[in-house]
C-alpha cells in the first residue's frame, strides 16, 4: 500500500509538471482581441491551461483542466468580442487568476466563465473598466486593483495579495450587465458602478479595505470612494470601506439586504435627479465613522439601522416598512474648519416608519426640515406606526415638523426638549424628560424662531423659561405618562384634545387644553406646581393625595384658585355624599375640580366657613319650598345629572321635563330621576 501511495504521489507530481509545461507553451500568445484598447497578450502561464481556441476570431475560449495563474501584459476585450473561461469536461471547482502588468483592462464586450470555474479573478493595479459589457460567471468572481500572487501545491493554487504594493487603480462598471452565480467581489480603493445591473447568487461585495478570506488591500493612501449610481442589483450588497466616501446617487434598486461598514463618510442617495429613489427590498444596515452620513429619497422594505461614530447623521424623505434605529456615538472626533464636528441626528422631510423609530444621539436631535441654502427651517412630516423614542445625551431634542406615533418619548439628559411652538405631536401616550426646559420657542425682536432654533442647536444653548414669553409643546391629546425635570425647571404643554396626566416628577408644570378636558390622576404625579390654563373647560383631579400646588381658574367666578399640597377644597354646593366634594365641581357643560377623597374614605367635612346660602326670591312657585327641605342633605348621584344646585320644576304643568330653576335665579337642565332602560 505504501508503494502504491508513493506511486500515486509521483504520478500527481508528474501530472502537475506536465500541466505547467503545457501552460508555458502559451507564453507570449496574442489572443487577437481588444486590439483597439491595447490588445490581450499573455506573458506567462502557470497551472492547467489546456488549450486556446478561436485566436483572432474575436471569440476566444480558454480551456482549463486545473487551477491556473495567467499573467497578462495587456488584457482587453473590445465591443462585440468575447473572452470565455471554460473548464474542460469533467473538471470542476477550478480557480483562474488573471494578473495584468500594463495599462488598464478595458472590457466593452463579454467575459464568460462556465460552471467548472469556481473562482475567476482579474487583478490589474492600473484599473479595470467595464463599459457596456456583459460579464457572466457561474461561480465566484473578483475584480481587483490589488496586486495578486499565486503559489502551487501540486496542482492546487493558493492565491494571495502582494503586501508591499499599494493599489491606485479604479474599478468602473458603466452601463454593464453583471451576472455571477456566486459572490461578486470588487476590491479597489475607488469603485464606481453607474447604471449597472448586477445579479448575484451570493451577494455583491465592494471592498476598499479588507476583503473576504484571502483579500487585503494593504496600505491605501490614495483618496478612496465607492460610488453607486442608479444601480440594479439582484442580491445582497456588502460594502466594506476604508477612510473615504461611500456614495449612492440617482436612486437604484437592491433586491436584497444592504450592509455598509465604513471608517469614513456615507452618503446614500443625497443627490437624486427627478426624485429617483433608492429602493432596498431587504434590511439596510450602515455603520460609519466619518464626519457625515446621509440617507435621502429612499424606500426600505425591511429594517433600517444607521450608526455614525464620527459626526452628523441625516435622514430625510425615507419610507421604512419595519423598524428604524438612528444613532450617533463619540467613537471618533472629526474636524471641520478646525472645529470638532458635533454628533448630531437630523430627521427631516416627509419620513415614514412603519414600526418603531429609535433615535440615540451623543449630542443634538432635530426632527424637522432644514433648508441648507437659506439656513432656515423647512416643512415636512414624520409618521411613525409604532413608538418614537428620541434620546439626546449631551444636546437638545427639537421638533419643528408635525410628528405622529403610537407613543412619543423625548429625552434630553443634560439640556432641553423643545419645539418651534408650531409643530404638533400626535400620539396615544407621551413622555418628556429634560434637565432643563420643556416647551416651545418664541421669536424675539432680535432673532426669528428659525434663527433661534438653529443657534440653540448648533451652540447647545440652555433655555431659561423665565426669560421672554414661553412657548408650548403642542399635542393633540392623549395620556402624558411622564414629565421629568429638575425642581427649578418648567414644562409648557398645550393640547387640542382631552389630555390625562398620569406621571410626573417635575418642577413647574403648565398644561392647557382650550375647550377640552384635563384629568390629573394616579399616585405617580409629583411636582412643585401644576398650573392648568384658564382656557381649559374641564378639570378633574381624582386621586387620594397630592404633593404639589395646584393652580386653576374657577369658572364660577373666573378667579384664580390655589390649592396647597394635600389641601382639599369643598364648596357649599357639592355633589359628594354628606356634602363632601369628591373631586368634581360642575357647572353646565364645564367641570372644574377640586380636591380628592380616597374612595370609600370619609371626607374632612364641610368647609368650616362656607359662603352664605343664597336667599331665594319668592316667585309663587311652591316647589321652591320643597327645595329648602333638601338643604344639607345628600342626594343619590343617579338622580341628578348636573348637580349645580338642588332645584324644583320650573313649571308644574310640565312635570319631570328636566328643566330646573336654581335658588340663585339661574336655570339649569338636569335629570330628576334615573333613566329607565
N, C-alpha and C positions, 0 to 999 in steps of 0.2 A: 504493500500500500504506500509505503514511504517513497519507493521508486516511482510509482505512478504519480504521486503528488508532485514529486520533483520534476518529472517529465512535463506535467501539466504546467508548472510554473515556467519551465523553459520554453514551452510552446507559446505561452502567453507573451513572454518577453520577445520571442522571435516575431510573433504576430504584430506586437506593438511596434517593433523596429521596422517591420515591413510597411506598416501604415505610415509611419513618419517618413520613411524613404520615398513612398509613393507620393505623399503630400509635398515633399520638397521638389518633386518633379514639376509642380505648378509655380514655383518661384519665378518672378519676372513676367507672369502672364498678364496681358492686357485683355480683359474680357469683352471689350468693344462696346461698352455702354457708358453713358454720361459724358461723352466727349465734349459736348458744348460747355461743360462745367468743370473740366479738368480730367475727365475720364475716370476709369476704375482700373487700377494697376496693382496686382498682387506683388508684395515684396518677399514674403516668406510664409510658409505654412507648416504648422506642427500638428500632428494628430491624424484624424481619419477622413480627410477629404479624398474621396474615391475618384471622382470624375467631375468634369465641367462640360456641360452640353450647351450648344447654341451660341458659342462665341461669335460675336459680330452680327448676330441676328436681331439684337435689341430685346431678346427674350432668353435670358441666361439661367440655366439650372446648375446649382452646385449640389452634388450628391455626396452624402456623408455616411460612413459606416463606423463612426466613433467620434468621441469628443474632439473638437478641433479649434485651434487658435490660428486665425488668418490675420496676418499683418499686411495692411494695405499701404502703399504710398499715397494713393488717392482712392476715394470711394464715392461715386456719384451715380445717380440714376436719372436719366432725362425723361422728359414728358413723352408718354406713350411707350416707355420701356419698362421692363420688369426684371427684378433680380429675385430668384427663388432659392430658398434654402430647404432642401428636401433630404430627409433621412432615407437611406436605401431600404428596400423591402426587408422586413424582419428586424430592423434596428429601431429602438425606441429609447426615450429618456436621454437624448443626446444634448450636450451643451456646445454652442458655437459662439466663440468670442471673436469679434472683429475689432481690431485696433487700427487707427488711421494716423499716419505720420504727418502728412502735409495738407494744408488747405481745409476749408470747411467741407463737410459732407452735405451735398445738396440733393434732395430727393423730390423730383417732380412727377415721377412715375409711380411704380408699385414695387413693394417689397413683400414677399410672402414666405411663410415657413410652415411646412406640413406637420401633422401630429407627431411625427417621430422626433421633432426638435422640441425638447422640453424647455430650454432656455436659449434665447437669442439675445446677444449683447452687441451693441455698437458703441465703441468708445473713441471719441475724437476730441482732444483738448482744444481744438480750434473752433469747435461748434458744429451743430447739426441743424439743418433746415429741412422741414417738410412743408412744401408749398403746393397745394392742390394734389397731394399724394394720397395713395391708398397703401395702408400698412396692415397686413393681416397675418396673424400668427396663431397657432393652435395652443401654444404653451405660454410660459412667462417671457416677458420682453423687457429689456432695459436699454434706454438711450442715455448716454452719459458723456460729459466732457471731462470726467476724471480719468487720468491715465490708468490703464489696467495692465495686469500681467497674468501669466499662466504658467503653472508647473504641472508636470505629468508624473503620476504614479502608476506605472504600467500604461494602460490605455485610458485611465481616468484623469481628468484635468481638474486642477484646483485653480479657481480664479481669485485674484486679489488685486488691491489697488497698489499704485506706486506711491508710497507715503511721502516722499520728499518733494513731489511735484505739486504745484498749485494749478487749480483749474481756473481758466479765464474765459472759456467759451460760453456760448449761449445756445440753448436748445429752443427752437421756434417751430411751432406747429400752426400752420395757417391754412384755413380752408381745406383741411385734410380729414380723411376718414381713417380712424384707427380702430381695429378690432383685434383684441387679444383674448385668447381662450383662458389664460391665467391672469397673473398680475401684469400691469403695465407700469413700469417704473421709469421715472426721469430723474437723473441725478446731475445737477449742474448749478453753478452759482446764480444763473439767470435763466428762468423758464418762462416762455411766453406762448400761450395757446390762444389763438384768435379764430373764432368761428369754427372751431374744430369739433368733430363728432368722434367720441371715444366710447367704445363698448368693450367692457372687460368682464371676464369670468370671475375675477377675484380682486377687483379694485384698481383704481388709478392712484399711484403714489408719486408725489412730486417732492423731491428732496434737495435742499440746498446745503444740508449739513451732514447728517448721519443717515445712511440708508438702511436697508434690510440685510440682516445677516452679514455678508462679506463686504458691504459697501461702506466707504468712508471718504469724505471729501477733503480731508486734510486741512491745512490752514488756508482759509479763503479770505484774502484781504481785499478783494475787489468789492465793488458795490453789487449787492445781490437783490434779486427780486423774483417772485413768482407772480405771473400775470395771466389771468384767465379772462378772455373776452368772448361773450356770447357763446359759451361752450355748451355742448350737448354730450353729457356723459351718462352712459348706461352702466351703473355700478357705483360702488363706494369710492370716495375720494379722500386720500390722506395726504396732507401737506406738512412736511417737516422742514422748518426753515431756520437758518442762522440769522444773525443781525441783518435786517433788510426789510423789504416791504412785500407783503402778500396782498395782491390786488386783484379783485374781480370787477369788471366793468361791463356795462351794456347787457346785463342780465345773463340768461342761460338757464339750463336745466340739468340738475344732477339727480338721476333716478337711483337713489341710494342714500347713504349717510355721508356727511361732510365732516371731516375731522382735521383741524388745523392746530399744529403745535409750532410756536414761533418764539424766538428770542427777540423779535423786532415788532414792527407795527403791522396791523392787519386792516385792510380797507376792502370791505365786501360790498360791491355794487354802489359805492358812493357816487360814481359817475354813471348815469344811465340816460342815454338818449331816448326821447319819446316815452319815458316811464317804463322801460323794459325791466321786468322783474327777474331776480334770481330766484329760481324755484328749486327747492331741495325736498324730495319726496320722503326722505327719512329724517333722522336726527341731525342736528348741527351742533358741533362742539368746537369751540375756539378758545385756545389758551395762548395769550401773547404776553410780551414783556417790553413792548415799545412805548413810545410817547403817545400814540393814538391807536384807537380801534373803532372801526365803523361797521355798521350793518344797516343798509338802506334799501328800500324798494325791493322787499323780499317776501317770499312765501315759504314757510317751513311747515311741512305736513306732520312732522314729529315734534320732538322736544328741542328747545334752544338753550344752550349753556355757553356763556361767554365770560371769560375772566381775563382781565388785563392787570398785570403786576407792575406796569411802568407808567401809568398815567390815565388818559382820558378814554372813556368808553361811551359811544354814541349810537343809539338805536332809534330808527325812525321809519315810518311808513312800512311797517313789517306786520305780517299776519302769521301767528304761530298757532298751530292747531292744538298742541298739548301744553306742557308747562314751559316756562321760561325762567332762567336764572341769569342775572347780570351782576358781575362782581368786579370791583377793583381792590387791589391789595397794595401793600407797601413793599413788595418784593424787591423793587429796584427804584432808583431815582434817576429820571432823565431831566435834562435841562433844555430850556428854550430861551434864547437871548440872555443866557447867563443866569436864569432863574429856574428853580425846580418846578417841574410840571406837576400840577395838583392832580391827585387821584379823584376822578370825577365821573359820575354816571349821569348820562343825559338821555332821557327817553322822550322822543319828540314825535310830532306829526300824528297822522291817523294810524295808530298802532292797536292791534287786537291780539289778545292772548286767550286761547280757548280754556286753558286750565289755570294754574296758579302762576303769578308773576312775583318773583322774589328778587329784590334789588338790595345789594350789600355794597356800600362804598366806604373806602378809607376816609374820604372827605365828603364832598357835597353830592346831593342827589337832586336833579332837576327834572320834574315831569312836566314838560311844556315845550312849545315850539320856540325856535330862535332863528332869526334871520341874520346870518353871519355877515352879509354885506352891509346892512343898515344898522347892525348891532342893536336890534330891538326884538321884543317878544313877537312870536307868530302864533297863528291859530293852530288848532289840532284837537285831537280827542284820543283818550286812552280807554279801551274797553277790555276788561278782564272778566272771563267767565267764572273763574274761581276766586281765590283770595289774592289781594295785593299786599305785599309786605315790603316796606322800604325802610332800610336801616342805615343811617349815616353815623359813622363813629366820631369823626372829628369835624364835621361840617353841618350844613343845614339840610333839611328836606323841604323842597319847594315845589308847589304845584301851581302851574299857570294855565292849564288847559282842563276842560271838563274830564272827569275821571270816574269810571264806574267799575264796581266789582261786587262780589258777594260780601266780602269783608275787606275793609281798608285799615291797615295798620301802618302808621307813620311814626318813626322813632329817630330822634337825634340825641346821641349820648352826651354831647358837650355844648350844642348850640340850640337852634330853634326849629320848630315846624311851622312853615309859612305858606301863604298863598298870595297872589296878587290882588286879593279882595274881590275878584271877578269869577275865577274858576269855581266850579261846583263839584262836590264829591257826592256820588250816589252809591249807597251800599245798604245792606241789611244791618251791618254792625260796623262800628268804628272804634279804633284805638289810637290815641295820641299820647306821645311821650317825648318830653324835651327837658333839657337842662336850663331852658330859658322860656322864651315867649312862644305861645301857640296862638296863631291868628293870622290876619291878613295885613298886607302893607297898604298904606295910602300915600298919595302923592304929596309933595310939599312945594313951596314956592320955587325952590332951587332945583328940584330933581323930580322927574316923572317917575311913575311906577316902574316902567321898563328899566330906566336907568338905575333905580334903586334896587330892583331885583338883581340885575347884573352885578352891580357894585357889591352888594351884600354877599352874593355867591362867590364872586371872584376874590374878595378880600376877607371873607369869613368875619363879617361884622356882626356882633351880637345885637339884638334888638331890645331897646328899652321900651316897655309898653307904657311907661308914664310920659314919654315924650311924644308930642303930637297927638293926632287923633288915631286911636287904634282901629284896625280893621278886623273883619271876621273871616274865619274859615266857614265857607258856605256848604251846607249839606242839604239833602232833600228829605231828611227824616230817617228814622230807624233807631237802633239802640246804640248808645255810646257806652261801651263796657269798660273803657279805661281812659282816664285823663291823668297824666302823671307829670308833675312839675315840682320844682322847689317851692317852699312856702312863700317866697317873696316874688314869685312869677305869676303871670296872668294868662288866662286862656279865654279866647273870644270865639264863640260858635253861634252861627245863625242858621236856623233850619226853616225850610219852606214847607215842611211837613211835620206831623206829630213826631216827637222825639222822647226817648226814655233814657235817663242816666242811671246806670246800674253799678258803675265802678269808678272810683276816683281816689287819688292820693295826691292832692294838689294844693296850690295856694289860692289865688283868686280866680274863680270860675264864673264866666259870664255866658249865659245862654238866653237866646231869644228865639221865639218861634211866632212870627207875626200871624195872628189869626188862627193859630194852631194850639196843640196840646203839649204840655211838658209834664212828664212824670219823673220824680226822683224817688227811687225805690231800692230796697235792699240794704244789707248791713255793710256793704263794701264801699260806700261813698263817704270819703273823708276829705275835708278841705278846710282852708281858713275861712273863706266866704264863698257862697254861691249866690249869684245875682241873676234874677230872672227878669228879662226885659218887659217893660210895661205893655209892649205890643202883643204879648202872648195872651191869648184868650182864656186858656185853661191851665191850671197848675194843680198837681196832686203830689203830696208827699205822704207816703203811707207805710212807713217803717217804724219800728219801736223806738229807735234812739237816733240822735243826731249829735255830731261833734263839731258842726260848722255853723257859722252865722248865715241865716237865710234872709235875703232881701228881695222883696217883690212889691208890686203895686196893687193895693186893694181897690178892686173895681167898683166897690160901692161908693167910695168917696174920693177915688183917684189919689189916695195918699200913699206914701212910701211906708212899708211895714218892715220892721227888722225883728227877727226872732233869733235870740242868742242860744247857741248850743242846744241843750236839751229842753229849753223853754217851750212850753206848749201854750198856744193861744186858743181861747174859747170865745164864742160870741153868745149874746143873749138870745139870738135867733140861731138855733142849731139844728142839726139833722141826726145827732147821735142819741143813743139810748141815755135816759136820765138827764138829758140836757147837755151831754158832753160832746164836744166836737171830735170826731174820729178821723179827721184828715181832709174833709171836703167841705168847702163853702160854695154854695151855688146861687147864682142869680141869673135867671133867664137861661140863655144858652152858654153862659160863661162859668167857669169853675176856677176859684182861687182858693187856695188852700190854707188849711193850716194844720198843723202840728200833730203828732201821731200818738195814739194809744196803741199799745200792743194788742193783738187780737185776744178777745176773751179776758182782758185785764181791765180792772176798774180805772176810770179816769180820775184826775185830781179834783174834779168837782167844778161847779160853775165859776165863771170869772167872779172874783170877790167884789169887783167894782164894775158891774155891768152898766151899759148905757141905760138910762131910764126908759121904761116901757113907753112907747108912743100912746097917746090918748086918742082913742077912736072918736071920730066926729059922728054924732048921731045922724043917721040918714034915713031912719024909718025902716031899716032892714032888720027884722027880728033876728036874723042869723048872726048878726054881729054879737048879740048877747051870747049865743052859743059859742062863738069864738072865744070869748073871755073865759068860759068854763074850761077850755083846754090849756090855758096858760100853765107853764111849769109842769106839763105832763109830757110823757114820752108818746111817740106815735110810731106805729108799725110802718117801717120804710116801704113795705109793699103797697101801702095805701096812699103814699104821697110821692108824686113823681118829681116835682121840683120844690122842695120844702123851704122856700124862702121865708114863708110865714104861714101859720095856720089860718085858713080863710073859710068863708062861707059862700054859698051860692050867690051870685050876683042877682039872679032873677029867680024867684020862687017858682015861676011858671015854667022854667026850663031846668028841671031838676037833673043833677048829675051831668051837666054839659061839660064840666071840666073848667069852666071859667070862674075865677075866684077874685074877690075883692079883698085886698090886704088891709091890715089895720092902719097902715100909713097912707092909705088912699090910693095906692097903685093897684094895677090889675095884673094878675099872673095866670097863665094857663097851667093847670095841674090835672092830675088824675085822682079822683077821690077814692076809688075802690080798685082792688086788684082786677086785672083783666081776666076774663074767663075764656079758656081755650074753646 
